Amino acid sequence: MYYGAGAGAEPTGSAVVADSWTSRACTPRTRSSACRISLQPDRMSNLKILPMEEVVTAYYCACRSRTGRACSQTSRASSPTAFISINAMVQREPAAGERQVDIIMLTHQTREKSINAAIGKIEKLPVVTGRVTRIRLEELQ
């Protein structure tokens, strides 16, 4: 189940409510197929739930920046002092008449608290306009 920032509204929010309702309705005596598929208490008893700041994954981040040396300033802000390793970074040429560019960054795996710290630094840069958009990249195995 997703919670907190990024859990979404409307369709995603209704899915969270449905999951909550299903988990509440499923008891050891329940025999519905939905309960057998969605909630398996015997498999969950030994799971440790990590705080989000300790979750390790790669990230896709994007932001808008004034033209110039935006990429170099952004990469310095997310330097090893923030425990972020950049896999790839792209700054495309601005369109005719544009004064801002998109910067796209893909990180190697890192902790959520490290990406939060790096994003905080990036958003304070004078060349960055607006907020950094972040997507967690999960590899399902």
MARFI-452458 format. One record per residue (C-alpha): residue number from 1; residue in one letter; x, y, z. Coordinates in pm, 1 decimal. Layout:
NUM|A|X|Y|Z
...
This chain:
1|M|0.0|0.0|0.0
2|Y|127.7|348.5|-81.5
3|Y|101.1|636.7|164.0
4|G|220.5|993.8|205.0
5|A|345.1|1226.0|-66.4
6|G|311.8|1058.8|-404.4
7|A|27.6|826.9|-301.1
8|G|-187.0|1028.1|-539.7
9|A|-546.3|1129.9|-550.5
10|E|-857.6|999.8|-721.2
11|P|-774.8|663.9|-893.8
12|T|-469.5|589.1|-681.0
13|G|-636.1|721.3|-367.9
14|S|-939.3|500.7|-428.4
15|A|-708.2|198.7|-472.1
16|V|-553.6|274.4|-132.2
17|V|-900.1|292.5|23.7
18|A|-997.5|-36.1|-146.4
19|D|-679.8|-205.5|-19.4
20|S|-746.9|-75.4|330.6
21|W|-1103.7|-202.6|318.2
22|T|-994.4|-543.6|188.2
23|S|-726.5|-582.2|455.6
24|R|-983.1|-489.3|724.6
25|A|-1242.9|-731.6|586.5
26|C|-1002.5|-1025.3|549.7
27|T|-972.8|-1235.5|862.1
28|P|-831.0|-1585.7|913.8
29|R|-1186.8|-1720.8|866.3
30|T|-1251.5|-1533.2|539.9
31|R|-1262.5|-1759.1|235.5
32|S|-1305.4|-1508.1|-49.2
33|S|-1057.5|-1527.7|-337.0
34|A|-977.1|-1155.0|-302.8
35|C|-854.0|-1216.6|49.8
36|R|-646.2|-1518.1|-48.6
37|I|-477.1|-1319.8|-327.1
38|S|-432.0|-978.4|-165.9
39|L|-365.7|-1046.9|199.6
40|Q|-147.0|-1329.2|319.0
41|P|-85.4|-1267.3|689.5
42|D|131.4|-1577.8|727.6
43|R|375.8|-1431.8|472.8
44|M|372.7|-1083.9|624.9
45|S|445.1|-1168.9|987.6
46|N|823.8|-1161.3|947.9
47|L|848.6|-859.0|718.8
48|K|1024.8|-552.2|849.2
49|I|872.0|-229.0|722.8
50|L|1140.2|26.8|647.3
51|P|1086.0|397.3|699.8
52|M|1068.1|564.3|355.6
53|E|1393.3|751.0|421.3
54|E|1575.8|415.7|438.3
55|V|1433.7|271.3|113.0
56|V|1707.1|220.1|-148.7
57|T|1625.8|262.2|-518.0
58|A|1734.0|456.4|-825.2
59|Y|1561.7|784.1|-914.0
60|Y|1463.5|975.7|-1224.7
61|C|1469.1|1348.5|-1150.3
62|A|1377.9|1641.2|-1372.2
63|C|1380.6|2016.7|-1325.0
64|R|1370.2|2341.1|-1521.5
65|S|1671.2|2568.3|-1521.8
66|R|1785.6|2896.3|-1661.9
67|T|2021.0|2841.4|-1953.9
68|G|2392.8|2841.2|-1892.8
69|R|2588.2|2607.4|-1670.0
70|A|2283.3|2448.9|-1514.2
71|C|2396.1|2088.4|-1554.3
72|S|2731.6|2141.3|-1385.5
73|Q|2577.0|2330.7|-1093.7
74|T|2305.5|2067.0|-1053.2
75|S|2554.7|1780.0|-1058.4
76|R|2770.0|1955.6|-796.6
77|A|2463.1|1999.6|-573.7
78|S|2400.0|1625.2|-588.6
79|S|2765.8|1540.9|-531.2
80|P|2908.8|1252.5|-327.5
81|T|2865.1|1459.4|-10.6
82|A|2493.9|1385.6|-52.6
83|F|2571.4|1016.3|-126.6
84|I|2424.3|1040.6|-476.3
85|S|2587.8|879.8|-776.5
86|I|2461.4|1007.4|-1109.6
87|N|2409.2|743.0|-1376.6
88|A|2317.3|986.1|-1656.5
89|M|2236.1|1354.3|-1694.5
90|V|2095.3|1541.4|-1993.6
91|Q|2047.9|1911.5|-2062.7
92|R|1899.1|1972.3|-2405.3
93|E|1945.0|2291.0|-2603.8
94|P|1660.7|2535.4|-2541.7
95|A|1403.0|2588.0|-2813.0
96|A|1419.1|2914.0|-3007.0
97|G|1323.2|3200.7|-2777.3
98|E|1327.8|2984.0|-2465.2
99|R|1523.0|3098.9|-2163.5
100|Q|1487.2|2777.8|-1966.3
101|V|1595.5|2420.0|-2027.1
102|D|1494.0|2084.3|-1889.3
103|I|1754.7|1891.3|-1694.1
104|I|1698.9|1518.4|-1659.5
105|M|1902.3|1309.6|-1419.6
106|L|1906.0|935.5|-1354.0
107|T|2075.2|821.4|-1034.1
108|H|2225.9|493.4|-927.7
109|Q|2060.3|331.6|-627.6
110|T|2061.9|548.2|-317.7
111|R|1865.8|600.0|2.4
112|E|1553.4|816.2|-3.7
113|K|1700.5|1045.7|262.4
114|S|2005.0|1108.0|39.0
115|I|1795.4|1199.2|-265.3
116|N|1582.2|1424.7|-43.6
117|A|1896.4|1607.4|72.4
118|A|2027.0|1641.9|-284.9
119|I|1690.9|1769.0|-413.4
120|G|1686.0|2023.9|-131.2
121|K|2025.7|2154.1|-245.2
122|I|1929.5|2151.7|-614.0
123|E|1607.7|2347.4|-553.8
124|K|1807.4|2620.2|-373.2
125|L|2036.4|2678.6|-672.3
126|P|1978.2|3020.3|-831.1
127|V|1970.3|2866.0|-1180.8
128|V|1693.2|2617.2|-1096.7
129|T|1337.7|2739.0|-1143.1
130|G|1060.7|2555.7|-964.2
131|R|1064.9|2219.3|-795.4
132|V|1240.8|1896.3|-886.0
133|T|1012.9|1618.2|-1007.6
134|R|1117.4|1276.1|-883.2
135|I|1011.1|924.0|-977.7
136|R|1136.5|615.9|-797.2
137|L|1267.8|348.7|-1034.2
138|E|1182.6|6.6|-897.5
139|E|1302.1|-317.3|-1050.4
140|L|1044.3|-587.0|-994.1
141|Q|1193.5|-932.4|-964.9
